């Protein structure tokens, strides 16, 4: 029987659907949502002849408050809101969080 290889654990973001491997059971990094840039702007650098590239270098971003002040990004806020509420409702239904944690919002 052929070796199936190592099984990796991935966490899939319920907001965007992207996933990344979980290498250690340390949990998530703390977020300061007043300064955390939810939207990031990145500069794409082309691959240089013969090999390497700088990749996608972060050149800026927007916090939730900055997104609120810019109508161009309101659709992202609306999507984040709906997906976050759906996640909270499911966690509440499963008993992971209690109703008062969602402040009674439905």
Order of alpha helices (4+ residues) and beta strands (2+ residues): beta-beta-beta-beta-alpha-alpha
